[in-house]
Amino acid sequence: MALGFNILLPIRIAQAVLAIIVLGLTAYVTNWWHGYWRSLGPDEVNFLVFASVWTILALIYLVLAPMRFQKFAHMFAILAVEAVTMIFWFAGFIALAVFLGDRICFGHICGSAKAACVFAAFEWVLFAVTTTLSALDVFGARRNSGHSNKTSAPVTEIHSTV
């Protein structure tokens, strides 16, 4: 299924780039907060730092496992990692938007936090797309295989090299 891989690879690259951008922006906000207020940054910002690091690790799994370590690329594990990551981004960008909405916000720190929120929302959209694609593959594979418990399903075909 080369078409699925051609669609998924640019999305994976965009997910990695957005995760790195959000990591940089939120780390900058947290660092400023710690230096200015002498306390940890807001939980909402810190959660997006976590989501960014989680995403980088998740992408390593989501890209390498199906290509090189197929015994670790169970279709339900891939779907679970996709879904959990999508939920993290959704919770993170909503929490930061609510946090920023309650405050008078100006300056470069505020701009960085708002930019992180927007990029996090785009990251959520990308993970919603890849989670949907994985879910369609998992449930389509189960329906077509008579509910067998196959470990290498079409999900690995989407992620495999051409």
N, C-alpha and C positions, 0 to 999 in steps of 0.2 A: 504494500500500500504506500507507494512512493508519494502520492498526492498528500496524504496526511502528514508525512514527514516534512515535505516542502512547506506546508502551512505552519507546522509546529516549530520548526527551527527559528524562523524570524521572531516568533512570539517569545520563545525561550530567551533569545538574545535581548529582546526588549525588556523582559522581566528582569534579567540580570542587570541591565543598565539602569533601570528604574530603581531597583533595590540598592544599588551603589549610590545613586543620586540621593535617595531618601536617607540612607545611612549617613552620608556626608552632611546633609542639611540638619538632620536631627542631632547628630553628634555635635555640630557647631552650636545649636541652640542649647543643648544640655551643658556644654562646656561654658558657654557664656553665663547661663543661669547659675552654675556652680561658682563661677568666679565673681559674679555680681551679688548674688544673694547669699552666698556661702552655704548653700544647701543643694541637695540633689535637684535635678531638673524635674519638671512636671511629669507625673506618671504617664500622661498621654503621649508626651514626646519620648520618654524612655521606652514605652511600649513599642513605638515605631522603630526605635533603635533595635530592639529585640526582633521585631518582625523582619527587619532588613537582614539581620544576621541569620535568622532562621531560613529566610528565603534563599540566601546564598548557599547554605548547606542543603536545603531541599532541592535546589536546582542541580547541584552536583549529583545528588541521588537520582533525580528525575531524568537527567541526561545520560549519566554513565551507567546506571544499573541496567536499563534495557539494551544498551549497546554492547557493554563489555561483561556485565555480571548478571546474566539473565536469570540465574537461580534466585537472585534477590529482587527481581523485578516482577513480583506477583501483581496481578492486575488490581487486586483490592488494596494492596499496599500503595501502589501508585495513586489510585483514586483517593485513598485516605490522606496521603501527603498533599495532594492537590487541594482537597477540600479543607483541610486544616489550615493550609497556607492562605487560601481564599478568605476563610473566616477571620484569620489574624489581620489581614489587610482591611477587611470591612470594618472590624471593630476598631482598628487603629485610626483610620481616617475619619470615621464618625466621631470618635472620642476627641480627637484633636480639633475637629471642626467645632464641636460643642464648646471645648475649652477656649478656643479663640473667639468664638461668638459672644462669650460672656465678658470679654475684656476690652478695654480701650487699648488698642494695639497699634504701634507705629514704630518706625525705625527698621534697621537692617535685620535685627533678630526677629521681629514680627514678620517681615517679608520672607525670611528663611523658613519660619514655621508655617506660614501660609503656603509657600511653594512646596514644602514637604507634604502638606495635607493634599494638595492637588495631585502631586506625583503619586502619592499613596492611593488616591482614588483611581487613577489610571492603572496602577498596579493591580488593584482589586478587579477592575474590569478584565484585564488580561488573564488573571487567575480564574475568573468566572468563566471565561471562554475555554481555557484549557481543562478546567474541572468538568465542564459540560461535555467536551470532546472525550475525556476519559470515561465519564459516566456512560455516554452513548456507546463507547467501545465495550465497556465491561458488561453492560446489560444487553447489548446486541450480541456479544459473544456467548453469554449465558443462554439467551433465547435461541440462538442458532445451534448451540451445541447440546441442547437438551438438558440444560442445567448441570452440566458436568463441572467438576472442580479443576479446571485446567490452570496451570500456573503460568504458562506463556500464551497469553491471549492476544487478540489484535492490538492491545495497547502496546505490546512490544514491537509490533509491526509499525506503528506510528513513530516510535522512537528509534527504530533501527536505522542503520545507514543504508544508503541506496546502493 
